[in-house]
Amino acid sequence: MSEQHTYKFDVKMDCSGCSGAVTRVLEKAKADGVTEYTVDLKTQEVLVTALFLTTTFSPGLRRRVKRSGTTLE
């Protein structure tokens, strides 16, 4: 079984539509190893727990988030 890793991202989200877009992206990413996530509009932070290392995770997530119209830091 793979080890789970937790990552914190600063994501520029201006409204509930933005946070909803990030949530939809992460929900789809469950097929790629995301096991759970928390999207916090107030703090503009996203916590992601996944079954892969960040080096393989971040590029794909960045592309997906960018397509949703928000920015991943």
PDB file of N, H, CA, C and O in Angstrom:
ATOM      1  N   MET A   1       0.843  -1.187   0.000  1.00  0.00           N
ATOM      2  CA  MET A   1       0.000   0.000   0.000  1.00  0.00           C
ATOM      3  C   MET A   1       0.886   1.248   0.000  1.00  0.00           C
ATOM      4  O   MET A   1       1.918   1.268   0.671  1.00  0.00           O
ATOM      5  N   SER A   2       0.503   2.269  -0.731  1.00  0.00           N
ATOM      6  H   SER A   2      -0.335   2.252  -1.275  1.00  0.00           H
ATOM      7  CA  SER A   2       1.261   3.509  -0.826  1.00  0.00           C
ATOM      8  C   SER A   2       1.066   4.351   0.425  1.00  0.00           C
ATOM      9  O   SER A   2       0.035   4.286   1.093  1.00  0.00           O
ATOM     10  N   GLU A   3       2.083   5.136   0.717  1.00  0.00           N
ATOM     11  H   GLU A   3       2.921   5.189   0.174  1.00  0.00           H
ATOM     12  CA  GLU A   3       2.027   6.036   1.857  1.00  0.00           C
ATOM     13  C   GLU A   3       1.296   7.319   1.474  1.00  0.00           C
ATOM     14  O   GLU A   3       1.487   7.849   0.379  1.00  0.00           O
ATOM     15  N   GLN A   4       0.461   7.814   2.382  1.00  0.00           N
ATOM     16  H   GLN A   4       0.306   7.384   3.271  1.00  0.00           H
ATOM     17  CA  GLN A   4      -0.254   9.062   2.117  1.00  0.00           C
ATOM     18  C   GLN A   4       0.610  10.260   2.489  1.00  0.00           C
ATOM     19  O   GLN A   4       1.377  10.214   3.451  1.00  0.00           O
ATOM     20  N   HIS A   5       0.476  11.320   1.723  1.00  0.00           N
ATOM     21  H   HIS A   5      -0.147  11.358   0.942  1.00  0.00           H
ATOM     22  CA  HIS A   5       1.188  12.563   1.955  1.00  0.00           C
ATOM     23  C   HIS A   5       0.171  13.698   1.969  1.00  0.00           C
ATOM     24  O   HIS A   5      -0.804  13.672   1.219  1.00  0.00           O
ATOM     25  N   THR A   6       0.400  14.692   2.821  1.00  0.00           N
ATOM     26  H   THR A   6       1.193  14.713   3.431  1.00  0.00           H
ATOM     27  CA  THR A   6      -0.493  15.852   2.892  1.00  0.00           C
ATOM     28  C   THR A   6       0.254  17.087   2.414  1.00  0.00           C
ATOM     29  O   THR A   6       1.406  17.311   2.783  1.00  0.00           O
ATOM     30  N   TYR A   7      -0.413  17.885   1.591  1.00  0.00           N
ATOM     31  H   TYR A   7      -1.350  17.702   1.291  1.00  0.00           H
ATOM     32  CA  TYR A   7       0.175  19.079   0.991  1.00  0.00           C
ATOM     33  C   TYR A   7      -0.724  20.272   1.262  1.00  0.00           C
ATOM     34  O   TYR A   7      -1.950  20.156   1.274  1.00  0.00           O
ATOM     35  N   LYS A   8      -0.093  21.426   1.481  1.00  0.00           N
ATOM     36  H   LYS A   8       0.902  21.520   1.471  1.00  0.00           H
ATOM     37  CA  LYS A   8      -0.834  22.672   1.671  1.00  0.00           C
ATOM     38  C   LYS A   8      -0.497  23.590   0.501  1.00  0.00           C
ATOM     39  O   LYS A   8       0.672  23.802   0.177  1.00  0.00           O
ATOM     40  N   PHE A   9      -1.541  24.132  -0.126  1.00  0.00           N
ATOM     41  H   PHE A   9      -2.491  23.961   0.137  1.00  0.00           H
ATOM     42  CA  PHE A   9      -1.380  25.044  -1.249  1.00  0.00           C
ATOM     43  C   PHE A   9      -2.091  26.353  -0.950  1.00  0.00           C
ATOM     44  O   PHE A   9      -3.174  26.362  -0.366  1.00  0.00           O
ATOM     45  N   ASP A  10      -1.481  27.449  -1.350  1.00  0.00           N
ATOM     46  H   ASP A  10      -0.601  27.442  -1.824  1.00  0.00           H
ATOM     47  CA  ASP A  10      -2.144  28.754  -1.311  1.00  0.00           C
ATOM     48  C   ASP A  10      -2.785  28.944  -2.680  1.00  0.00           C
ATOM     49  O   ASP A  10      -2.097  28.931  -3.701  1.00  0.00           O
ATOM     50  N   VAL A  11      -4.098  29.120  -2.698  1.00  0.00           N
ATOM     51  H   VAL A  11      -4.656  29.130  -1.869  1.00  0.00           H
ATOM     52  CA  VAL A  11      -4.837  29.215  -3.953  1.00  0.00           C
ATOM     53  C   VAL A  11      -5.618  30.523  -3.966  1.00  0.00           C
ATOM     54  O   VAL A  11      -6.393  30.794  -3.048  1.00  0.00           O
ATOM     55  N   LYS A  12      -5.419  31.331  -4.996  1.00  0.00           N
ATOM     56  H   LYS A  12      -4.789  31.111  -5.741  1.00  0.00           H
ATOM     57  CA  LYS A  12      -6.138  32.605  -5.107  1.00  0.00           C
ATOM     58  C   LYS A  12      -7.578  32.317  -5.511  1.00  0.00           C
ATOM     59  O   LYS A  12      -7.853  31.903  -6.638  1.00  0.00           O
ATOM     60  N   MET A  13      -8.495  32.545  -4.566  1.00  0.00           N
ATOM     61  H   MET A  13      -8.272  32.882  -3.651  1.00  0.00           H
ATOM     62  CA  MET A  13      -9.918  32.327  -4.802  1.00  0.00           C
ATOM     63  C   MET A  13     -10.655  33.585  -4.357  1.00  0.00           C
ATOM     64  O   MET A  13     -10.514  34.015  -3.212  1.00  0.00           O
ATOM     65  N   ASP A  14     -11.432  34.172  -5.248  1.00  0.00           N
ATOM     66  H   ASP A  14     -11.546  33.822  -6.179  1.00  0.00           H
ATOM     67  CA  ASP A  14     -12.126  35.417  -4.946  1.00  0.00           C
ATOM     68  C   ASP A  14     -13.573  35.231  -4.478  1.00  0.00           C
ATOM     69  O   ASP A  14     -14.150  36.131  -3.869  1.00  0.00           O
ATOM     70  N   CYS A  15     -14.151  34.076  -4.760  1.00  0.00           N
ATOM     71  H   CYS A  15     -13.682  33.345  -5.255  1.00  0.00           H
ATOM     72  CA  CYS A  15     -15.566  33.885  -4.444  1.00  0.00           C
ATOM     73  C   CYS A  15     -15.868  32.399  -4.264  1.00  0.00           C
ATOM     74  O   CYS A  15     -14.997  31.546  -4.440  1.00  0.00           O
ATOM     75  N   SER A  16     -17.103  32.111  -3.915  1.00  0.00           N
ATOM     76  H   SER A  16     -17.810  32.804  -3.772  1.00  0.00           H
ATOM     77  CA  SER A  16     -17.498  30.715  -3.726  1.00  0.00           C
ATOM     78  C   SER A  16     -17.475  29.947  -5.046  1.00  0.00           C
ATOM     79  O   SER A  16     -17.324  28.725  -5.052  1.00  0.00           O
ATOM     80  N   GLY A  17     -17.623  30.659  -6.163  1.00  0.00           N
ATOM     81  H   GLY A  17     -17.746  31.651  -6.159  1.00  0.00           H
ATOM     82  CA  GLY A  17     -17.507  30.003  -7.470  1.00  0.00           C
ATOM     83  C   GLY A  17     -16.101  29.487  -7.699  1.00  0.00           C
ATOM     84  O   GLY A  17     -15.912  28.402  -8.247  1.00  0.00           O
ATOM     85  N   CYS A  18     -15.105  30.270  -7.275  1.00  0.00           N
ATOM     86  H   CYS A  18     -15.258  31.152  -6.830  1.00  0.00           H
ATOM     87  CA  CYS A  18     -13.699  29.859  -7.403  1.00  0.00           C
ATOM     88  C   CYS A  18     -13.422  28.631  -6.536  1.00  0.00           C
ATOM     89  O   CYS A  18     -12.826  27.657  -6.997  1.00  0.00           O
ATOM     90  N   SER A  19     -13.856  28.686  -5.286  1.00  0.00           N
ATOM     91  H   SER A  19     -14.340  29.477  -4.912  1.00  0.00           H
ATOM     92  CA  SER A  19     -13.611  27.547  -4.401  1.00  0.00           C
ATOM     93  C   SER A  19     -14.372  26.318  -4.888  1.00  0.00           C
ATOM     94  O   SER A  19     -13.902  25.192  -4.727  1.00  0.00           O
ATOM     95  N   GLY A  20     -15.536  26.526  -5.479  1.00  0.00           N
ATOM     96  H   GLY A  20     -15.918  27.441  -5.611  1.00  0.00           H
ATOM     97  CA  GLY A  20     -16.287  25.410  -6.056  1.00  0.00           C
ATOM     98  C   GLY A  20     -15.562  24.789  -7.236  1.00  0.00           C
ATOM     99  O   GLY A  20     -15.588  23.573  -7.422  1.00  0.00           O
ATOM    100  N   ALA A  21     -14.914  25.630  -8.033  1.00  0.00           N
ATOM    101  H   ALA A  21     -14.892  26.618  -7.882  1.00  0.00           H
ATOM    102  CA  ALA A  21     -14.144  25.119  -9.174  1.00  0.00           C
ATOM    103  C   ALA A  21     -12.970  24.282  -8.686  1.00  0.00           C
ATOM    104  O   ALA A  21     -12.687  23.226  -9.252  1.00  0.00           O
ATOM    105  N   VAL A  22     -12.286  24.738  -7.644  1.00  0.00           N
ATOM    106  H   VAL A  22     -12.516  25.596  -7.184  1.00  0.00           H
ATOM    107  CA  VAL A  22     -11.174  23.977  -7.081  1.00  0.00           C
ATOM    108  C   VAL A  22     -11.683  22.659  -6.503  1.00  0.00           C
ATOM    109  O   VAL A  22     -11.048  21.618  -6.672  1.00  0.00           O
ATOM    110  N   THR A  23     -12.816  22.703  -5.828  1.00  0.00           N
ATOM    111  H   THR A  23     -13.332  23.549  -5.690  1.00  0.00           H
ATOM    112  CA  THR A  23     -13.409  21.489  -5.269  1.00  0.00           C
ATOM    113  C   THR A  23     -13.714  20.482  -6.370  1.00  0.00           C
ATOM    114  O   THR A  23     -13.446  19.291  -6.212  1.00  0.00           O
ATOM    115  N   ARG A  24     -14.270  20.946  -7.479  1.00  0.00           N
ATOM    116  H   ARG A  24     -14.488  21.914  -7.608  1.00  0.00           H
ATOM    117  CA  ARG A  24     -14.576  20.035  -8.596  1.00  0.00           C
ATOM    118  C   ARG A  24     -13.302  19.425  -9.179  1.00  0.00           C
ATOM    119  O   ARG A  24     -13.278  18.244  -9.527  1.00  0.00           O
ATOM    120  N   VAL A  25     -12.248  20.229  -9.282  1.00  0.00           N
ATOM    121  H   VAL A  25     -12.268  21.188  -9.000  1.00  0.00           H
ATOM    122  CA  VAL A  25     -10.963  19.722  -9.786  1.00  0.00           C
ATOM    123  C   VAL A  25     -10.431  18.631  -8.860  1.00  0.00           C
ATOM    124  O   VAL A  25      -9.983  17.580  -9.318  1.00  0.00           O
ATOM    125  N   LEU A  26     -10.484  18.890  -7.563  1.00  0.00           N
ATOM    126  H   LEU A  26     -10.847  19.744  -7.191  1.00  0.00           H
ATOM    127  CA  LEU A  26      -9.960  17.913  -6.612  1.00  0.00           C
ATOM    128  C   LEU A  26     -10.823  16.660  -6.548  1.00  0.00           C
ATOM    129  O   LEU A  26     -10.308  15.561  -6.343  1.00  0.00           O
ATOM    130  N   GLU A  27     -12.110  16.814  -6.720  1.00  0.00           N
ATOM    131  H   GLU A  27     -12.529  17.707  -6.887  1.00  0.00           H
ATOM    132  CA  GLU A  27     -12.996  15.645  -6.742  1.00  0.00           C
ATOM    133  C   GLU A  27     -12.629  14.737  -7.912  1.00  0.00           C
ATOM    134  O   GLU A  27     -12.591  13.516  -7.764  1.00  0.00           O
ATOM    135  N   LYS A  28     -12.360  15.327  -9.064  1.00  0.00           N
ATOM    136  H   LYS A  28     -12.391  16.319  -9.184  1.00  0.00           H
ATOM    137  CA  LYS A  28     -11.936  14.543 -10.235  1.00  0.00           C
ATOM    138  C   LYS A  28     -10.564  13.919 -10.014  1.00  0.00           C
ATOM    139  O   LYS A  28     -10.280  12.840 -10.535  1.00  0.00           O
ATOM    140  N   ALA A  29      -9.703  14.600  -9.236  1.00  0.00           N
ATOM    141  H   ALA A  29      -9.933  15.476  -8.813  1.00  0.00           H
ATOM    142  CA  ALA A  29      -8.353  14.101  -8.974  1.00  0.00           C
ATOM    143  C   ALA A  29      -8.345  12.886  -8.055  1.00  0.00           C
ATOM    144  O   ALA A  29      -7.309  12.239  -7.898  1.00  0.00           O
ATOM    145  N   LYS A  30      -9.484  12.565  -7.446  1.00  0.00           N
ATOM    146  H   LYS A  30     -10.326  13.090  -7.574  1.00  0.00           H
ATOM    147  CA  LYS A  30      -9.559  11.357  -6.619  1.00  0.00           C
ATOM    148  C   LYS A  30      -9.217  10.116  -7.437  1.00  0.00           C
ATOM    149  O   LYS A  30      -8.687   9.145  -6.897  1.00  0.00           O
ATOM    150  N   ALA A  31      -9.508  10.139  -8.709  1.00  0.00           N
ATOM    151  H   ALA A  31      -9.938  10.928  -9.148  1.00  0.00           H
ATOM    152  CA  ALA A  31      -9.173   9.017  -9.581  1.00  0.00           C
ATOM    153  C   ALA A  31      -7.663   8.880  -9.754  1.00  0.00           C
ATOM    154  O   ALA A  31      -7.172   7.817 -10.132  1.00  0.00           O
ATOM    155  N   ASP A  32      -6.926   9.961  -9.476  1.00  0.00           N
ATOM    156  H   ASP A  32      -7.325  10.825  -9.169  1.00  0.00           H
ATOM    157  CA  ASP A  32      -5.468   9.974  -9.641  1.00  0.00           C
ATOM    158  C   ASP A  32      -4.716   9.819  -8.327  1.00  0.00           C
ATOM    159  O   ASP A  32      -3.490   9.928  -8.309  1.00  0.00           O
ATOM    160  N   GLY A  33      -5.416   9.568  -7.233  1.00  0.00           N
ATOM    161  H   GLY A  33      -6.412   9.480  -7.248  1.00  0.00           H
ATOM    162  CA  GLY A  33      -4.738   9.330  -5.961  1.00  0.00           C
ATOM    163  C   GLY A  33      -5.041  10.291  -4.839  1.00  0.00           C
ATOM    164  O   GLY A  33      -4.549  10.097  -3.727  1.00  0.00           O
ATOM    165  N   VAL A  34      -5.836  11.327  -5.082  1.00  0.00           N
ATOM    166  H   VAL A  34      -6.235  11.486  -5.985  1.00  0.00           H
ATOM    167  CA  VAL A  34      -6.237  12.225  -3.994  1.00  0.00           C
ATOM    168  C   VAL A  34      -7.219  11.458  -3.112  1.00  0.00           C
ATOM    169  O   VAL A  34      -8.213  10.924  -3.603  1.00  0.00           O
ATOM    170  N   THR A  35      -6.939  11.405  -1.811  1.00  0.00           N
ATOM    171  H   THR A  35      -6.131  11.839  -1.413  1.00  0.00           H
ATOM    172  CA  THR A  35      -7.819  10.656  -0.911  1.00  0.00           C
ATOM    173  C   THR A  35      -8.765  11.566  -0.142  1.00  0.00           C
ATOM    174  O   THR A  35      -9.890  11.176   0.170  1.00  0.00           O
ATOM    175  N   GLU A  36      -8.309  12.788   0.167  1.00  0.00           N
ATOM    176  H   GLU A  36      -7.395  13.105  -0.086  1.00  0.00           H
ATOM    177  CA  GLU A  36      -9.193  13.769   0.796  1.00  0.00           C
ATOM    178  C   GLU A  36      -8.628  15.167   0.582  1.00  0.00           C
ATOM    179  O   GLU A  36      -7.456  15.336   0.244  1.00  0.00           O
ATOM    180  N   TYR A  37      -9.479  16.158   0.783  1.00  0.00           N
ATOM    181  H   TYR A  37     -10.430  16.020   1.057  1.00  0.00           H
ATOM    182  CA  TYR A  37      -9.058  17.542   0.580  1.00  0.00           C
ATOM    183  C   TYR A  37      -9.953  18.484   1.370  1.00  0.00           C
ATOM    184  O   TYR A  37     -11.082  18.141   1.719  1.00  0.00           O
ATOM    185  N   THR A  38      -9.434  19.673   1.646  1.00  0.00           N
ATOM    186  H   THR A  38      -8.517  19.951   1.362  1.00  0.00           H
ATOM    187  CA  THR A  38     -10.187  20.736   2.290  1.00  0.00           C
ATOM    188  C   THR A  38      -9.903  22.024   1.533  1.00  0.00           C
ATOM    189  O   THR A  38      -8.743  22.387   1.336  1.00  0.00           O
ATOM    190  N   VAL A  39     -10.945  22.711   1.110  1.00  0.00           N
ATOM    191  H   VAL A  39     -11.887  22.416   1.270  1.00  0.00           H
ATOM    192  CA  VAL A  39     -10.818  23.987   0.408  1.00  0.00           C
ATOM    193  C   VAL A  39     -11.369  25.070   1.332  1.00  0.00           C
ATOM    194  O   VAL A  39     -12.541  25.031   1.706  1.00  0.00           O
ATOM    195  N   ASP A  40     -10.524  26.040   1.702  1.00  0.00           N
ATOM    196  H   ASP A  40      -9.571  26.072   1.399  1.00  0.00           H
ATOM    197  CA  ASP A  40     -10.927  27.105   2.623  1.00  0.00           C
ATOM    198  C   ASP A  40     -10.841  28.450   1.904  1.00  0.00           C
ATOM    199  O   ASP A  40      -9.752  28.986   1.703  1.00  0.00           O
ATOM    200  N   LEU A  41     -11.990  28.983   1.522  1.00  0.00           N
ATOM    201  H   LEU A  41     -12.875  28.547   1.686  1.00  0.00           H
ATOM    202  CA  LEU A  41     -12.051  30.263   0.805  1.00  0.00           C
ATOM    203  C   LEU A  41     -11.532  31.407   1.661  1.00  0.00           C
ATOM    204  O   LEU A  41     -10.833  32.285   1.155  1.00  0.00           O
ATOM    205  N   LYS A  42     -11.861  31.413   2.948  1.00  0.00           N
ATOM    206  H   LYS A  42     -12.429  30.700   3.359  1.00  0.00           H
ATOM    207  CA  LYS A  42     -11.474  32.511   3.833  1.00  0.00           C
ATOM    208  C   LYS A  42      -9.951  32.644   3.927  1.00  0.00           C
ATOM    209  O   LYS A  42      -9.421  33.750   3.820  1.00  0.00           O
ATOM    210  N   THR A  43      -9.253  31.537   4.124  1.00  0.00           N
ATOM    211  H   THR A  43      -9.683  30.639   4.211  1.00  0.00           H
ATOM    212  CA  THR A  43      -7.788  31.583   4.254  1.00  0.00           C
ATOM    213  C   THR A  43      -7.086  31.396   2.915  1.00  0.00           C
ATOM    214  O   THR A  43      -5.868  31.546   2.821  1.00  0.00           O
ATOM    215  N   GLN A  44      -7.855  31.067   1.881  1.00  0.00           N
ATOM    216  H   GLN A  44      -8.844  30.945   1.958  1.00  0.00           H
ATOM    217  CA  GLN A  44      -7.344  30.796   0.533  1.00  0.00           C
ATOM    218  C   GLN A  44      -6.296  29.683   0.555  1.00  0.00           C
ATOM    219  O   GLN A  44      -5.269  29.759  -0.120  1.00  0.00           O
ATOM    220  N   GLU A  45      -6.581  28.654   1.343  1.00  0.00           N
ATOM    221  H   GLU A  45      -7.415  28.593   1.892  1.00  0.00           H
ATOM    222  CA  GLU A  45      -5.701  27.495   1.455  1.00  0.00           C
ATOM    223  C   GLU A  45      -6.439  26.230   1.052  1.00  0.00           C
ATOM    224  O   GLU A  45      -7.645  26.092   1.259  1.00  0.00           O
ATOM    225  N   VAL A  46      -5.686  25.322   0.476  1.00  0.00           N
ATOM    226  H   VAL A  46      -4.707  25.434   0.307  1.00  0.00           H
ATOM    227  CA  VAL A  46      -6.219  24.017   0.115  1.00  0.00           C
ATOM    228  C   VAL A  46      -5.288  22.968   0.709  1.00  0.00           C
ATOM    229  O   VAL A  46      -4.081  22.996   0.466  1.00  0.00           O
ATOM    230  N   LEU A  47      -5.844  22.044   1.487  1.00  0.00           N
ATOM    231  H   LEU A  47      -6.824  22.021   1.684  1.00  0.00           H
ATOM    232  CA  LEU A  47      -5.089  20.920   2.017  1.00  0.00           C
ATOM    233  C   LEU A  47      -5.497  19.678   1.233  1.00  0.00           C
ATOM    234  O   LEU A  47      -6.683  19.397   1.059  1.00  0.00           O
ATOM    235  N   VAL A  48      -4.502  18.946   0.766  1.00  0.00           N
ATOM    236  H   VAL A  48      -3.538  19.175   0.906  1.00  0.00           H
ATOM    237  CA  VAL A  48      -4.757  17.762  -0.042  1.00  0.00           C
ATOM    238  C   VAL A  48      -3.987  16.589   0.541  1.00  0.00           C
ATOM    239  O   VAL A  48      -2.788  16.697   0.799  1.00  0.00           O
ATOM    240  N   THR A  49      -4.659  15.483   0.746  1.00  0.00           N
ATOM    241  H   THR A  49      -5.633  15.395   0.536  1.00  0.00           H
ATOM    242  CA  THR A  49      -4.005  14.237   1.134  1.00  0.00           C
ATOM    243  C   THR A  49      -4.078  13.307  -0.061  1.00  0.00           C
ATOM    244  O   THR A  49      -5.139  13.104  -0.651  1.00  0.00           O
ATOM    245  N   ALA A  50      -2.917  12.743  -0.408  1.00  0.00           N
ATOM    246  H   ALA A  50      -2.055  12.908   0.072  1.00  0.00           H
ATOM    247  CA  ALA A  50      -2.847  11.942  -1.625  1.00  0.00           C
ATOM    248  C   ALA A  50      -1.885  10.772  -1.456  1.00  0.00           C
ATOM    249  O   ALA A  50      -1.066  10.743  -0.538  1.00  0.00           O
ATOM    250  N   LEU A  51      -2.005   9.823  -2.355  1.00  0.00           N
ATOM    251  H   LEU A  51      -2.670   9.846  -3.102  1.00  0.00           H
ATOM    252  CA  LEU A  51      -1.165   8.630  -2.343  1.00  0.00           C
ATOM    253  C   LEU A  51       0.010   8.757  -3.299  1.00  0.00           C
ATOM    254  O   LEU A  51       0.421   7.764  -3.900  1.00  0.00           O
ATOM    255  N   PHE A  52       0.552   9.938  -3.452  1.00  0.00           N
ATOM    256  H   PHE A  52       0.218  10.744  -2.964  1.00  0.00           H
ATOM    257  CA  PHE A  52       1.701  10.131  -4.327  1.00  0.00           C
ATOM    258  C   PHE A  52       2.528  11.292  -3.809  1.00  0.00           C
ATOM    259  O   PHE A  52       2.077  12.063  -2.962  1.00  0.00           O
ATOM    260  N   LEU A  53       3.732  11.409  -4.323  1.00  0.00           N
ATOM    261  H   LEU A  53       4.098  10.783  -5.012  1.00  0.00           H
ATOM    262  CA  LEU A  53       4.629  12.480  -3.908  1.00  0.00           C
ATOM    263  C   LEU A  53       4.307  13.761  -4.650  1.00  0.00           C
ATOM    264  O   LEU A  53       3.793  13.722  -5.768  1.00  0.00           O
ATOM    265  N   THR A  54       4.602  14.878  -4.048  1.00  0.00           N
ATOM    266  H   THR A  54       5.020  14.910  -3.140  1.00  0.00           H
ATOM    267  CA  THR A  54       4.278  16.178  -4.625  1.00  0.00           C
ATOM    268  C   THR A  54       4.956  16.415  -5.974  1.00  0.00           C
ATOM    269  O   THR A  54       4.425  17.161  -6.796  1.00  0.00           O
ATOM    270  N   THR A  55       6.108  15.804  -6.223  1.00  0.00           N
ATOM    271  H   THR A  55       6.540  15.197  -5.555  1.00  0.00           H
ATOM    272  CA  THR A  55       6.799  16.029  -7.498  1.00  0.00           C
ATOM    273  C   THR A  55       5.993  15.495  -8.669  1.00  0.00           C
ATOM    274  O   THR A  55       6.074  16.036  -9.772  1.00  0.00           O
ATOM    275  N   THR A  56       5.223  14.451  -8.449  1.00  0.00           N
ATOM    276  H   THR A  56       5.157  14.012  -7.553  1.00  0.00           H
ATOM    277  CA  THR A  56       4.382  13.930  -9.521  1.00  0.00           C
ATOM    278  C   THR A  56       2.988  14.539  -9.477  1.00  0.00           C
ATOM    279  O   THR A  56       2.256  14.500 -10.467  1.00  0.00           O
ATOM    280  N   PHE A  57       2.623  15.099  -8.338  1.00  0.00           N
ATOM    281  H   PHE A  57       3.217  15.131  -7.534  1.00  0.00           H
ATOM    282  CA  PHE A  57       1.279  15.607  -8.114  1.00  0.00           C
ATOM    283  C   PHE A  57       1.095  17.049  -8.575  1.00  0.00           C
ATOM    284  O   PHE A  57       0.120  17.354  -9.261  1.00  0.00           O
ATOM    285  N   SER A  58       2.000  17.925  -8.214  1.00  0.00           N
ATOM    286  H   SER A  58       2.792  17.678  -7.656  1.00  0.00           H
ATOM    287  CA  SER A  58       1.818  19.349  -8.450  1.00  0.00           C
ATOM    288  C   SER A  58       1.623  19.758  -9.909  1.00  0.00           C
ATOM    289  O   SER A  58       0.716  20.542 -10.187  1.00  0.00           O
ATOM    290  N   PRO A  59       2.429  19.266 -10.857  1.00  0.00           N
ATOM    291  CA  PRO A  59       2.231  19.722 -12.240  1.00  0.00           C
ATOM    292  C   PRO A  59       0.818  19.439 -12.768  1.00  0.00           C
ATOM    293  O   PRO A  59       0.216  20.298 -13.414  1.00  0.00           O
ATOM    294  N   GLY A  60       0.300  18.269 -12.504  1.00  0.00           N
ATOM    295  H   GLY A  60       0.789  17.572 -11.979  1.00  0.00           H
ATOM    296  CA  GLY A  60      -1.055  17.936 -12.959  1.00  0.00           C
ATOM    297  C   GLY A  60      -2.109  18.759 -12.258  1.00  0.00           C
ATOM    298  O   GLY A  60      -3.066  19.211 -12.887  1.00  0.00           O
ATOM    299  N   LEU A  61      -1.949  18.960 -10.964  1.00  0.00           N
ATOM    300  H   LEU A  61      -1.172  18.593 -10.453  1.00  0.00           H
ATOM    301  CA  LEU A  61      -2.916  19.768 -10.220  1.00  0.00           C
ATOM    302  C   LEU A  61      -2.860  21.215 -10.689  1.00  0.00           C
ATOM    303  O   LEU A  61      -3.898  21.856 -10.856  1.00  0.00           O
ATOM    304  N   ARG A  62      -1.667  21.727 -10.899  1.00  0.00           N
ATOM    305  H   ARG A  62      -0.824  21.206 -10.763  1.00  0.00           H
ATOM    306  CA  ARG A  62      -1.539  23.113 -11.369  1.00  0.00           C
ATOM    307  C   ARG A  62      -2.271  23.312 -12.699  1.00  0.00           C
ATOM    308  O   ARG A  62      -2.954  24.318 -12.885  1.00  0.00           O
ATOM    309  N   ARG A  63      -2.132  22.369 -13.612  1.00  0.00           N
ATOM    310  H   ARG A  63      -1.576  21.551 -13.461  1.00  0.00           H
ATOM    311  CA  ARG A  63      -2.830  22.479 -14.907  1.00  0.00           C
ATOM    312  C   ARG A  63      -4.338  22.478 -14.698  1.00  0.00           C
ATOM    313  O   ARG A  63      -5.049  23.291 -15.287  1.00  0.00           O
ATOM    314  N   ARG A  64      -4.819  21.578 -13.871  1.00  0.00           N
ATOM    315  H   ARG A  64      -4.241  20.917 -13.393  1.00  0.00           H
ATOM    316  CA  ARG A  64      -6.265  21.484 -13.637  1.00  0.00           C
ATOM    317  C   ARG A  64      -6.800  22.742 -12.970  1.00  0.00           C
ATOM    318  O   ARG A  64      -7.840  23.266 -13.367  1.00  0.00           O
ATOM    319  N   VAL A  65      -6.087  23.229 -11.952  1.00  0.00           N
ATOM    320  H   VAL A  65      -5.241  22.803 -11.629  1.00  0.00           H
ATOM    321  CA  VAL A  65      -6.542  24.423 -11.239  1.00  0.00           C
ATOM    322  C   VAL A  65      -6.514  25.633 -12.165  1.00  0.00           C
ATOM    323  O   VAL A  65      -7.435  26.449 -12.145  1.00  0.00           O
ATOM    324  N   LYS A  66      -5.461  25.754 -12.979  1.00  0.00           N
ATOM    325  H   LYS A  66      -4.713  25.091 -12.995  1.00  0.00           H
ATOM    326  CA  LYS A  66      -5.362  26.880 -13.902  1.00  0.00           C
ATOM    327  C   LYS A  66      -6.546  26.893 -14.860  1.00  0.00           C
ATOM    328  O   LYS A  66      -7.098  27.954 -15.151  1.00  0.00           O
ATOM    329  N   ARG A  67      -6.939  25.721 -15.350  1.00  0.00           N
ATOM    330  H   ARG A  67      -6.490  24.859 -15.114  1.00  0.00           H
ATOM    331  CA  ARG A  67      -8.098  25.635 -16.250  1.00  0.00           C
ATOM    332  C   ARG A  67      -9.386  26.050 -15.553  1.00  0.00           C
ATOM    333  O   ARG A  67     -10.335  26.485 -16.205  1.00  0.00           O
ATOM    334  N   SER A  68      -9.424  25.915 -14.215  1.00  0.00           N
ATOM    335  H   SER A  68      -8.653  25.561 -13.685  1.00  0.00           H
ATOM    336  CA  SER A  68     -10.644  26.291 -13.487  1.00  0.00           C
ATOM    337  C   SER A  68     -10.746  27.795 -13.296  1.00  0.00           C
ATOM    338  O   SER A  68     -11.785  28.294 -12.865  1.00  0.00           O
ATOM    339  N   GLY A  69      -9.670  28.532 -13.614  1.00  0.00           N
ATOM    340  H   GLY A  69      -8.826  28.127 -13.965  1.00  0.00           H
ATOM    341  CA  GLY A  69      -9.698  29.991 -13.517  1.00  0.00           C
ATOM    342  C   GLY A  69      -9.103  30.543 -12.237  1.00  0.00           C
ATOM    343  O   GLY A  69      -9.178  31.750 -12.005  1.00  0.00           O
ATOM    344  N   THR A  70      -8.510  29.698 -11.393  1.00  0.00           N
ATOM    345  H   THR A  70      -8.449  28.718 -11.581  1.00  0.00           H
ATOM    346  CA  THR A  70      -7.877  30.167 -10.159  1.00  0.00           C
ATOM    347  C   THR A  70      -6.370  29.955 -10.282  1.00  0.00           C
ATOM    348  O   THR A  70      -5.892  29.411 -11.277  1.00  0.00           O
ATOM    349  N   THR A  71      -5.624  30.390  -9.262  1.00  0.00           N
ATOM    350  H   THR A  71      -6.012  30.832  -8.453  1.00  0.00           H
ATOM    351  CA  THR A  71      -4.183  30.301  -9.301  1.00  0.00           C
ATOM    352  C   THR A  71      -3.675  29.505  -8.102  1.00  0.00           C
ATOM    353  O   THR A  71      -4.083  29.750  -6.967  1.00  0.00           O
ATOM    354  N   LEU A  72      -2.798  28.565  -8.358  1.00  0.00           N
ATOM    355  H   LEU A  72      -2.467  28.366  -9.280  1.00  0.00           H
ATOM    356  CA  LEU A  72      -2.198  27.731  -7.309  1.00  0.00           C
ATOM    357  C   LEU A  72      -0.802  28.224  -7.034  1.00  0.00           C
ATOM    358  O   LEU A  72       0.019  28.311  -7.947  1.00  0.00           O
ATOM    359  N   GLU A  73      -0.519  28.551  -5.778  1.00  0.00           N
ATOM    360  H   GLU A  73      -1.186  28.480  -5.036  1.00  0.00           H
ATOM    361  CA  GLU A  73       0.818  29.021  -5.376  1.00  0.00           C
ATOM    362  C   GLU A  73       1.600  27.877  -4.790  1.00  0.00           C
ATOM    363  O   GLU A  73       2.750  28.056  -4.388  1.00  0.00           O
TER     364      GLU A  73
END
